[in-house]
Amino acid sequence: MLGGILGNSIFILITGYYLIKGHVNIKKIFLLLLAMFFYSWCIEGIAYGIFTLPHTMKDVIEQSIPIWFGKNWFVSCYIIFSFFIPFINESLTLISKETYKRFLILMYIFYVCIPCFLGNTFMNRSNFIFFCFVYAIGGYIRLYGREFLFLPRFHKSICKIGIILLAIILLSILFFDIAGTLLNINLLIRYGTHLLVILLSIPLAVCIFIYFLARKKFYSRVLNVLGSATLGVYLIHENDLMRIIIWDKIFPNVDFLHSDWYFLFYLLKVFTIFILFSFIDVLRKKYLESYVSRWLSKVLKNIDLQKVWLKLTQS
């Protein structure tokens, strides 16, 4: 849960930081949509054709049109959210710094804090509002962060704050697990851990993002390749059918649950899945997406996609 929220938050922070003063790349959004359909159709064929998983016509339709039925929720939401970025940018860049700051504070209170304590602000669990909120944080850092972002003292402070937040989250997980087990209260384990993870995950993601943003730039081809494949790994392993295949069909996890080597088995399996799916996505980009991208460039060479996009999203 923590890793998922952190990863999602950092990705949206990056988007907000770079797009608050920029424009959505329509071609990349279209290629992302094609990647979602490509993996969904391939996995559907493997699951129903090779592993013969039980299915109905409704299942086939849902897997065939993933964005319509909210499959791969993060990518689906990201694609839809992209249509609203011009409106959000116009709103955020027109308000003052102090108004922007108050907006972020109110969003944190009503979207994160109150729902954590079982309150209902009618914003609970809204993926779209999550995108808007974290995107706005990234935008704020870009618009107003220059005055403090690269100060050595601030860089050290943000690093310390990040370590403290991470320590609090990990210690809380340990504490509530032990307390819930001793008192035999499952709700304490689930709710106590959930409380601090939700409260502190976005601030921790902001600390991590700022820390690496303020570091000296460096280049690593291996990291760039793995980083570019991460979204593809997500599209594959987050698929409902693929989860059944990799966790229940291929070396089922339950078969090793009581083994002394379970932790090593699980670690090795996760590592293997990441490397394998990264390799698959690299091949897809090299031999399929690159061709589609060039074809799109030729077909749309006389069409200014950005102008079309602006006409759709601006008055």
RALINGI-V428990 format. One record per backbone hydrogen bond with DSSP energy under -1.0 kcal/mol. NH is the residue of the N-H (numbers start at 1). CO is the residue of the C=O. Records with the same first field share a line. If there is no record, write none. Layout:
BEGIN
NH: CO / CO
END
This chain:
BEGIN
5: 1
6: 2
7: 3
8: 4
9: 5
10: 6
11: 7
12: 8
13: 9
14: 10
15: 11
16: 12
17: 13
18: 14
19: 15
20: 16
26: 24
29: 25
30: 26
31: 27
32: 28
33: 29
34: 30
35: 31
36: 32
37: 33
38: 34
39: 35
40: 36
41: 37
42: 38
43: 39
44: 40
45: 41
46: 42
47: 43
48: 44
49: 45
50: 46
51: 46
53: 47
60: 56
61: 57
62: 58
63: 59
64: 60
65: 61
69: 65
71: 66
76: 72
77: 73
78: 74
79: 75
80: 76
81: 77
82: 78
83: 80
84: 81
88: 84
89: 85
90: 86
91: 87
92: 88
93: 89
100: 96
101: 97
102: 98
103: 99
104: 100
105: 101
106: 102
107: 103
108: 104
109: 105
110: 106
111: 107
112: 108
113: 108
114: 109
116: 112
117: 114
118: 115
119: 114
126: 123
130: 126
131: 127
132: 128
133: 129
134: 130
135: 131
136: 132
137: 133
138: 134
139: 135
140: 136
141: 137
142: 138
143: 139
144: 140
145: 141
148: 145
149: 145
151: 148
155: 151
156: 152
157: 153
158: 154
159: 155
160: 156
161: 157
162: 158
163: 159
164: 160
165: 161
166: 162
167: 163
168: 164
169: 165
170: 166
171: 167
172: 168
173: 169
174: 170
175: 171
176: 172
177: 173
178: 174
179: 175
180: 176
181: 177
182: 178
183: 179
185: 180
189: 185
190: 186
191: 187
192: 188
193: 189
194: 190
195: 191
196: 192
197: 193
198: 194
199: 195
200: 196
201: 197
204: 200
205: 201
206: 202
207: 203
208: 204
209: 205
210: 206
211: 207
212: 208
213: 209
214: 210
224: 220
225: 221
226: 222
227: 223
228: 224
229: 225
233: 229
234: 230
235: 231
236: 232
237: 233
238: 234
243: 239
244: 240
245: 241
246: 242
247: 243
248: 244
249: 244
250: 245
253: 247
256: 253
259: 256
262: 259
265: 261
266: 262
267: 263
268: 264
269: 265
270: 266
271: 267
272: 268
273: 269
274: 270
275: 271
276: 272
277: 273
278: 274
279: 275
280: 276
281: 277
282: 278
283: 279
284: 280
285: 281
286: 282
287: 283
288: 284
289: 284
290: 285
292: 288
293: 289
294: 290
295: 291
296: 292
297: 293
298: 294
299: 295
300: 296
303: 300
305: 303
308: 304
309: 305
310: 306
311: 307
312: 308
313: 309
314: 310
END
